[in-house]
Amino acid sequence: MNLANAWYSSGMTIDACTANPPARALFSPLTIRGTTLPLRAGVSPMCMYAATDGYVSDFHLAHLGRFALGGAGLVIVEATAIEPRGRISHHDLGLWDDSHVEGMMRIAGFLETHGSVPGIQLGHAGRRASVREPWHAGAPLDATDAQAGTPPWQTVGPSALPAGPDWPVPHELSESEIAESIDQWAAAAQRAATAGFRFIELHGAHGYLLHSFLSPISNTRTDSYGGDAQRRMRYPLEVIRAIREAVPENVILSYRVSSVDGVLEGGLGIEDIVEFSRHAAAAGVDVIDTSSGGISTDRSSDTRVRRGFAFHADFAREIKANTDAIVACVGFIVDPEQASRMIEDEEADIVLLGREMLDNPNWVHHARRSLASDEFDHWDQRFGSALGPRLSSLQRLAESGETPLTRFEAYSGA
Ligand SMILES: Cc1cc2nc3c(=O)[nH]c(=O)nc-3n(C[C@H](O)[C@H](O)[C@H](O)COP(=O)(O)O)c2cc1C
């Protein structure tokens, strides 16, 4: 609502309205490694299961492009596999080959041109790979899928331990296979940077490969990649260092953590993740993105974090208070006032929205209208120049008492 409208609808005096409203932290810029996020709200990575052999499709451009046109400060492309075995499903994006770069370039370029910092999440699903899409319950692929042309593949992990009952046993990676995988992470990150992404996030959460090395639930190795916390951190930290060396200095590195494992016994807690975050920051990570859970698919003793509003905010605050990292928070952030308060109260530096953005890709523009007295200034002028006059017309109609249903009332004689 602009100042005139605020005055018009509230009955305030014009003097009270012309005083500048306090600037809200949600709309303050944040510069990291020379790249400026124009505001603190971004789009969380969300797999769309719309790729073939890892290649982007027009769907990805349209889907992600909406968020840039909607004013998001940062748009993070979904988990993108560093090798074919690291895909969650057959239809995940990939960056395991140079030929994937061209399509990604188009996406990064569009996001950048329309005002969002282009981000991408790199991932390896580890022992949770080789599954169906969520609308087919996300179950492991089996012989039925093989008959339908989407066969299961051998998953990999730190140890030969399945993710849950009825899940396949992963192949335990040897030390030489670990070294090969670190090279794959670095090569994928280099391709992401070449494609124009300025923010590269490593998917270190949700039970996927990096997380499975960190957690004692999934890592029971007895070599230098397993055992105590330091050894379990070794693989993720080597991946971070390799990526930091592979990408230009000005690329922002983010790491999504599961702040807690969310299992009944023996899993990682927030204190372990604070400690890991300190090491990750020292190894070259700029941003810690706080999520949770996923290490086990066994729901018989479900201790997942309760899905209340901003359900990771306490974890984000803890990591922010105890590390030097910039902290992003995700999870049921839906309301502009809520989002801005999270920044103002130092719970997080960046808020990421997932499903809310799917529901309303213009969320940031609407947030500006509700918190920053900004009608259409930040919209692409192609939209703003049409929406401004439309709003004036709507206001005129409201003043005259006409509603969209007045016409119907007139013929029914009501
Ligand atoms: C359709 C869908 C796909 C998702 N894919 C990813 C993903 O690729 N990587 C990831 O880290 N999280 C993924 N998530 C989790 C979201 O990024 C986000 O953390 C979660 O939905 C909670 O935030 P929200 O309440 O704002 O949706 C996905 C969530 C949804 C709904």
Ligand as a Chemical Component Dictionary entry (heavy atoms), coordinates in Angstrom:
data_LIG
# 
_chem_comp.id                   LIG 
_chem_comp.type                 NON-POLYMER 
_chem_comp.pdbx_formal_charge   0 
_chem_comp.three_letter_code    LIG 
# 
loop_
_chem_comp_atom.comp_id 
_chem_comp_atom.atom_id 
_chem_comp_atom.alt_atom_id 
_chem_comp_atom.type_symbol 
_chem_comp_atom.charge 
_chem_comp_atom.model_Cartn_x 
_chem_comp_atom.model_Cartn_y 
_chem_comp_atom.model_Cartn_z 
_chem_comp_atom.pdbx_ordinal 
LIG C1  C1  C 0 8.704  -30.106 -4.353 1  
LIG C2  C2  C 0 9.844  -29.971 -3.388 2  
LIG C3  C3  C 0 11.139 -30.291 -3.792 3  
LIG C4  C4  C 0 12.218 -30.132 -2.918 4  
LIG N1  N1  N 0 13.501 -30.361 -3.370 5  
LIG C5  C5  C 0 14.552 -30.027 -2.591 6  
LIG C6  C6  C 0 15.864 -30.013 -3.102 7  
LIG O1  O1  O 0 16.107 -30.216 -4.293 8  
LIG N2  N2  N 0 16.875 -29.728 -2.246 9  
LIG C7  C7  C 0 16.641 -29.425 -0.922 10 
LIG O2  O2  O 0 17.589 -29.175 -0.178 11 
LIG N3  N3  N 0 15.398 -29.375 -0.435 12 
LIG C8  C8  C 0 14.356 -29.638 -1.231 13 
LIG N4  N4  N 0 13.087 -29.492 -0.757 14 
LIG C9  C9  C 0 12.883 -28.885 0.570  15 
LIG C10 C10 C 0 12.679 -27.369 0.392  16 
LIG O3  O3  O 0 13.821 -26.755 -0.167 17 
LIG C11 C11 C 0 12.356 -26.690 1.737  18 
LIG O4  O4  O 0 13.479 -26.818 2.570  19 
LIG C12 C12 C 0 11.136 -27.295 2.421  20 
LIG O5  O5  O 0 10.063 -27.427 1.491  21 
LIG C13 C13 C 0 10.676 -26.448 3.607  22 
LIG O6  O6  O 0 10.447 -25.115 3.224  23 
LIG P1  P1  P 0 8.963  -24.545 2.872  24 
LIG O7  O7  O 0 8.094  -24.778 4.088  25 
LIG O8  O8  O 0 9.193  -23.095 2.600  26 
LIG O9  O9  O 0 8.465  -25.306 1.691  27 
LIG C14 C14 C 0 11.996 -29.691 -1.592 28 
LIG C15 C15 C 0 10.681 -29.408 -1.179 29 
LIG C16 C16 C 0 9.630  -29.511 -2.065 30 
LIG C17 C17 C 0 8.242  -29.129 -1.589 31 
# 
loop_
_chem_comp_bond.comp_id 
_chem_comp_bond.atom_id_1 
_chem_comp_bond.atom_id_2 
_chem_comp_bond.value_order 
_chem_comp_bond.pdbx_ordinal 
LIG C1  C2  SING 1  
LIG C2  C3  SING 2  
LIG C2  C16 DOUB 3  
LIG C3  C4  DOUB 4  
LIG C4  N1  SING 5  
LIG C4  C14 SING 6  
LIG N1  C5  DOUB 7  
LIG C5  C6  SING 8  
LIG C5  C8  SING 9  
LIG C6  O1  DOUB 10 
LIG C6  N2  SING 11 
LIG N2  C7  SING 12 
LIG C7  O2  DOUB 13 
LIG C7  N3  SING 14 
LIG N3  C8  DOUB 15 
LIG C8  N4  SING 16 
LIG N4  C9  SING 17 
LIG N4  C14 SING 18 
LIG C9  C10 SING 19 
LIG C10 O3  SING 20 
LIG C10 C11 SING 21 
LIG C11 O4  SING 22 
LIG C11 C12 SING 23 
LIG C12 O5  SING 24 
LIG C12 C13 SING 25 
LIG C13 O6  SING 26 
LIG O6  P1  SING 27 
LIG P1  O7  DOUB 28 
LIG P1  O8  SING 29 
LIG P1  O9  SING 30 
LIG C14 C15 DOUB 31 
LIG C15 C16 SING 32 
LIG C16 C17 SING 33 
# 
